[in-house]
Amino acid sequence: MSPGWSILCDFDGTIALEDVTDTLLETFARPGWELIEAAWKSGRIGSRECMSGQVALIDAGREQIDAVLDTLRIDPAFADFVRAARRAGLDLSVVSDGLDYAIARILARNGLSDLPVIANHLRQTGAREWRIEFPNARPDCRSGTCKCACAADEAASRKRVLLIGDGQSDFCVAAQADFVFAKGKLIEHCRHHRIAHAPIGGFLEAVALLPALLDGLFQAQPRSHAPVLTTRGRTP
């Protein structure tokens, strides 16, 4: 078993079955958040600018926010994956371009409050007013949370990085990770860019794949991050 892996795991659409931020916007935001979303998807603005504008449109009290968060589900096999990772002696952090308050509340409801969370900070500024802050941003990155910097920190400590993600906020860091468990849109991105990965539908498959990763049955991305195709053996 290789002891040198550290796991960075996305939240929205990966651990959480729904996109938590989108759910809050759909429920509570004043008109205009969809136009901001379209500008982000087209590449005209980065996610920091997008989320700053969108969160400022939320019109809800904390109790209303909490009531919605308490309805949102996580992948039912995620807790099993966390236990498997811990048994193997691996560090696991939730790294998200979403909202720290929402992530922490949902994890706590599922008995996972001790997981480290790196995300954007949601701050209440009035009875029904909110803003977002970016403690994990970098000047050369347009994301709120620079996942590439998180991966670089792990690599600097001589650990291999396993990324688990599903979408656009994971595209950049996927090339910096040593291996990827990819869901959703991230699967095609990894295929197109020849990034070392295994496609998964959820954490039930991730639990099953973890021993093979640790036993060296998958070909990790070289430190140079040159293009590499998925596995040395049978593709899952």
C-alpha positions as CSV (number, residue, x, y, z in Angstrom):
1,M,0.0,0.0,0.0
2,S,1.4,3.4,-1.0
3,P,1.3,5.8,1.9
4,G,2.0,8.9,-0.2
5,W,-1.4,9.9,-1.5
6,S,-3.5,12.9,-0.5
7,I,-7.1,13.2,-1.6
8,L,-8.6,16.5,-2.8
9,C,-12.4,16.1,-3.2
10,D,-14.8,18.6,-4.9
11,F,-18.2,19.1,-3.2
12,D,-21.0,20.3,-5.4
13,G,-22.0,17.6,-7.8
14,T,-19.3,15.3,-6.4
15,I,-20.0,14.8,-2.7
16,A,-23.4,16.6,-2.8
17,L,-25.8,15.2,-5.4
18,E,-27.0,18.7,-6.2
19,D,-25.2,21.9,-6.8
20,V,-25.7,23.6,-3.5
21,T,-25.0,27.2,-4.6
22,D,-27.3,26.9,-7.6
23,T,-30.1,25.5,-5.3
24,L,-29.8,28.5,-3.0
25,L,-29.8,30.9,-6.0
26,E,-32.8,29.2,-7.6
27,T,-34.7,29.4,-4.3
28,F,-33.7,32.9,-2.9
29,A,-31.9,35.1,-5.4
30,R,-33.4,38.2,-6.9
31,P,-33.6,38.3,-10.7
32,G,-30.3,38.6,-12.6
33,W,-28.3,35.7,-11.2
34,E,-28.9,33.7,-14.4
35,L,-27.3,36.5,-16.5
36,I,-24.3,36.4,-14.3
37,E,-24.1,32.6,-14.6
38,A,-24.3,32.9,-18.4
39,A,-21.4,35.4,-18.4
40,W,-19.3,32.9,-16.4
41,K,-20.1,29.9,-18.6
42,S,-19.1,31.9,-21.7
43,G,-15.8,32.8,-20.1
44,R,-16.4,36.5,-20.0
45,I,-16.0,36.6,-16.2
46,G,-14.2,34.4,-13.7
47,S,-15.9,32.5,-10.9
48,R,-15.0,35.1,-8.2
49,E,-16.8,37.9,-10.1
50,C,-19.7,35.5,-10.9
51,M,-20.2,34.4,-7.3
52,S,-19.7,37.8,-5.8
53,G,-22.6,39.1,-8.0
54,Q,-24.8,36.1,-7.4
55,V,-24.5,35.9,-3.6
56,A,-25.2,39.6,-3.3
57,L,-28.6,38.8,-4.9
58,I,-29.6,36.3,-2.2
59,D,-32.6,37.5,-0.2
60,A,-33.1,35.2,2.7
61,G,-32.5,34.8,6.4
62,R,-30.2,32.3,8.0
63,E,-33.1,30.0,9.1
64,Q,-34.4,29.9,5.5
65,I,-30.9,29.1,4.2
66,D,-30.5,26.3,6.8
67,A,-33.9,24.8,6.0
68,V,-32.9,24.4,2.3
69,L,-29.5,23.1,3.2
70,D,-31.0,20.5,5.4
71,T,-32.9,19.0,2.5
72,L,-29.8,18.4,0.3
73,R,-28.3,15.0,0.0
74,I,-24.8,13.7,-0.3
75,D,-23.6,10.5,-2.1
76,P,-24.7,7.7,0.2
77,A,-21.3,6.0,-0.2
78,F,-19.2,9.0,0.6
79,A,-18.9,8.2,4.3
80,D,-17.7,4.7,3.4
81,F,-15.1,6.2,1.1
82,V,-13.9,8.5,3.9
83,R,-13.6,5.5,6.2
84,A,-11.7,3.5,3.6
85,A,-9.3,6.4,3.0
86,R,-8.6,6.8,6.7
87,R,-8.0,3.1,7.2
88,A,-5.4,3.5,4.4
89,G,-3.8,6.4,6.3
90,L,-4.7,9.0,3.6
91,D,-5.5,12.6,4.2
92,L,-8.7,13.8,2.6
93,S,-9.8,17.4,2.2
94,V,-12.9,18.9,0.7
95,V,-11.7,21.6,-1.8
96,S,-14.5,23.6,-3.3
97,D,-15.3,26.8,-5.2
98,G,-18.6,26.7,-3.3
99,L,-19.7,28.1,0.1
100,D,-18.0,27.0,3.3
101,Y,-21.0,27.5,5.5
102,A,-23.2,25.3,3.3
103,I,-20.6,22.6,3.0
104,A,-19.9,22.5,6.7
105,R,-23.6,22.3,7.6
106,I,-24.3,19.5,5.2
107,L,-21.2,17.5,6.2
108,A,-22.1,17.9,9.9
109,R,-25.6,16.6,9.3
110,N,-24.0,13.5,7.8
111,G,-21.5,12.9,10.7
112,L,-18.5,14.3,8.8
113,S,-17.9,17.5,10.5
114,D,-14.2,16.7,11.1
115,L,-13.3,16.8,7.4
116,P,-11.1,19.8,6.5
117,V,-12.9,22.2,4.1
118,I,-11.2,24.7,1.8
119,A,-13.9,26.9,0.2
120,N,-15.2,30.4,-0.2
121,H,-16.4,32.1,2.9
122,L,-20.1,33.0,3.1
123,R,-20.7,36.0,5.4
124,Q,-24.1,37.4,6.6
125,T,-24.1,41.2,6.4
126,G,-27.8,41.8,7.3
127,A,-31.0,40.1,8.3
128,R,-31.4,39.0,4.6
129,E,-28.2,40.0,3.1
130,W,-25.0,38.0,2.2
131,R,-21.6,38.4,0.7
132,I,-18.8,36.1,-0.3
133,E,-15.2,36.3,0.6
134,F,-12.2,34.5,-1.0
135,P,-9.6,33.5,1.5
136,N,-8.2,30.8,-0.8
137,A,-7.9,32.9,-4.0
138,R,-4.7,33.6,-5.9
139,P,-3.9,36.7,-8.0
140,D,-3.2,34.7,-11.1
141,C,-6.4,32.6,-10.8
142,R,-9.9,33.7,-11.6
143,S,-11.5,31.0,-9.3
144,G,-12.6,31.8,-5.8
145,T,-10.7,28.8,-4.5
146,C,-7.5,28.0,-6.4
147,K,-7.6,24.3,-6.4
148,C,-4.3,24.2,-8.3
149,A,-2.6,25.9,-5.4
150,C,-4.1,23.3,-3.0
151,A,-2.6,20.5,-5.2
152,A,0.7,22.3,-5.3
153,D,0.8,22.5,-1.5
154,E,0.3,18.7,-1.3
155,A,2.9,18.0,-4.0
156,A,5.4,20.2,-2.1
157,S,5.0,17.9,0.9
158,R,6.0,15.0,-1.3
159,K,2.5,13.5,-1.5
160,R,0.8,12.3,-4.6
161,V,-2.6,14.0,-5.3
162,L,-5.8,12.1,-6.1
163,L,-8.4,14.5,-7.3
164,I,-12.1,13.6,-7.2
165,G,-14.3,16.0,-9.1
166,D,-17.1,16.4,-11.7
167,G,-17.1,19.7,-13.5
168,Q,-15.6,22.9,-14.8
169,S,-14.1,24.0,-11.5
170,D,-12.0,20.9,-11.6
171,F,-10.7,21.2,-15.2
172,C,-7.5,23.1,-14.3
173,V,-6.4,21.2,-11.3
174,A,-7.0,17.8,-13.0
175,A,-3.8,18.4,-15.0
176,Q,-1.9,19.1,-11.8
177,A,-3.1,16.0,-9.9
178,D,-1.3,12.7,-10.1
179,F,-4.5,10.8,-10.8
180,V,-8.2,11.7,-11.1
181,F,-11.5,9.9,-10.2
182,A,-13.7,11.7,-12.6
183,K,-17.5,12.2,-12.7
184,G,-19.7,14.0,-15.1
185,K,-18.1,16.6,-17.4
186,L,-14.7,15.9,-16.0
187,I,-14.6,12.5,-17.6
188,E,-14.7,13.9,-21.1
189,H,-12.3,16.7,-20.2
190,C,-9.8,14.1,-18.9
191,R,-10.2,11.9,-22.0
192,H,-9.8,14.9,-24.4
193,H,-6.7,16.1,-22.6
194,R,-5.3,12.7,-22.0
195,I,-5.2,13.1,-18.2
196,A,-4.7,10.0,-16.1
197,H,-8.1,9.1,-14.7
198,A,-10.7,6.5,-13.9
199,P,-14.3,7.4,-14.7
200,I,-16.8,6.9,-11.8
201,G,-20.5,7.4,-11.3
202,G,-20.2,7.9,-7.6
203,F,-18.4,7.0,-4.4
204,L,-19.4,3.3,-4.5
205,E,-17.1,3.0,-7.5
206,A,-14.5,5.2,-5.8
207,V,-14.4,2.8,-2.8
208,A,-13.9,-0.1,-5.1
209,L,-11.1,1.6,-7.1
210,L,-9.1,2.9,-4.1
211,P,-7.2,-0.4,-3.4
212,A,-6.1,-0.6,-7.0
213,L,-4.8,3.0,-6.9
214,L,-2.9,2.4,-3.7
215,D,-1.5,-0.9,-5.0
216,G,-0.1,0.9,-8.1
217,L,-2.4,-0.7,-10.7
218,F,-3.1,2.8,-12.2
219,Q,-0.5,4.8,-14.0
220,A,-0.1,8.1,-12.1
221,Q,0.4,11.3,-14.0
222,P,4.1,12.2,-14.3
223,R,5.3,15.2,-12.2
224,S,5.9,17.0,-15.5
225,H,2.2,16.5,-16.2
226,A,2.8,15.5,-19.8
227,P,-0.3,13.8,-21.4
228,V,-0.9,10.3,-20.2
229,L,-3.7,7.9,-20.9
230,T,-5.7,6.3,-18.1
231,T,-4.4,2.9,-16.8
232,R,-1.8,0.2,-17.1
233,G,-4.3,-2.5,-16.8
234,R,-8.0,-3.0,-17.4
235,T,-9.9,0.2,-17.7
236,P,-12.8,0.3,-15.1
